[in-house]
Amino acid sequence: MDVGVKELRDHLRHYLDAVQRGDELTVTERGRAVARILPASGRSTYERLVAEGKITPAARPRRPDDEHIHVTPRGSVSDILIEQRR
């Protein structure tokens, strides 16, 4: 449902009730969409998109940062590039 800023301001309670019932609201300003108001369903956007089949979750979870390998460079950047190019 699209609604202009002035209309939304004048009838905010009406539109919030509609959003609580599950409607999505697009707020427009001079005919251009500027915001969306969605129900606070408790599901994150990620969970909603997975449920709708629009995205597929990763096959394996992301590693925590502490599991990443940390490398301490030796020498200058130029030295490292020369070594890697060999």
C-alpha positions as CSV (number, residue, x, y, z in Angstrom):
1,M,0.0,0.0,0.0
2,D,1.4,3.4,-0.9
3,V,0.8,6.5,1.2
4,G,2.1,10.1,1.0
5,V,3.9,11.7,3.9
6,K,1.1,14.2,4.6
7,E,-1.5,11.4,4.5
8,L,0.5,9.2,6.8
9,R,1.0,12.1,9.3
10,D,-2.7,13.0,9.2
11,H,-3.9,9.4,9.7
12,L,-0.9,7.7,11.4
13,R,-3.0,5.5,13.8
14,H,-5.0,4.1,10.8
15,Y,-1.8,3.1,8.9
16,L,-0.1,1.7,12.0
17,D,-3.1,-0.5,12.6
18,A,-2.9,-1.7,9.0
19,V,0.8,-2.5,9.4
20,Q,0.0,-4.4,12.6
21,R,-2.4,-6.6,10.6
22,G,0.4,-7.5,8.3
23,D,0.3,-4.9,5.5
24,E,3.5,-3.4,4.2
25,L,3.4,0.4,3.7
26,T,5.5,2.4,1.2
27,V,5.8,6.0,2.1
28,T,6.1,8.4,-0.8
29,E,7.1,12.0,-1.2
30,R,6.1,13.7,-4.4
31,G,5.4,10.3,-5.9
32,R,8.8,8.9,-5.1
33,A,9.1,6.0,-2.6
34,V,11.2,7.2,0.4
35,A,10.5,4.5,3.1
36,R,8.9,1.2,3.9
37,I,7.1,0.3,7.1
38,L,6.9,-3.4,7.8
39,P,5.2,-5.3,10.6
40,A,7.5,-6.2,13.5
41,S,6.8,-9.9,13.1
42,G,9.7,-11.0,15.3
43,R,11.5,-12.5,12.2
44,S,14.5,-10.8,10.8
45,T,14.7,-9.8,7.2
46,Y,17.1,-12.7,6.7
47,E,14.7,-15.2,8.2
48,R,11.8,-13.8,6.2
49,L,13.7,-14.0,2.9
50,V,14.8,-17.6,3.6
51,A,11.1,-18.5,4.5
52,E,10.0,-16.9,1.2
53,G,12.6,-18.9,-0.7
54,K,14.2,-15.8,-2.1
55,I,17.6,-16.6,-0.6
56,T,19.3,-19.9,0.4
57,P,21.2,-20.1,3.6
58,A,24.9,-21.0,3.6
59,A,25.8,-24.7,3.5
60,R,28.1,-24.2,6.5
61,P,28.2,-21.5,9.1
62,R,30.7,-18.6,8.9
63,R,33.8,-19.1,11.0
64,P,34.2,-16.8,14.0
65,D,36.9,-14.2,13.7
66,D,39.1,-15.9,16.2
67,E,39.5,-18.9,14.0
68,H,41.0,-16.9,11.1
69,I,44.6,-17.4,10.4
70,H,46.6,-14.3,11.3
71,V,49.8,-13.8,9.3
72,T,52.6,-11.5,10.5
73,P,54.3,-10.0,7.4
74,R,58.0,-10.0,7.2
75,G,59.7,-7.1,5.3
76,S,58.1,-4.4,3.2
77,V,55.1,-4.7,0.9
78,S,57.5,-4.6,-2.0
79,D,59.6,-7.5,-0.6
80,I,56.4,-9.6,-0.1
81,L,55.2,-8.9,-3.6
82,I,58.6,-9.9,-5.1
83,E,58.6,-13.1,-3.0
84,Q,55.0,-14.0,-4.1
85,R,55.8,-13.4,-7.8
86,R,58.7,-16.0,-7.8
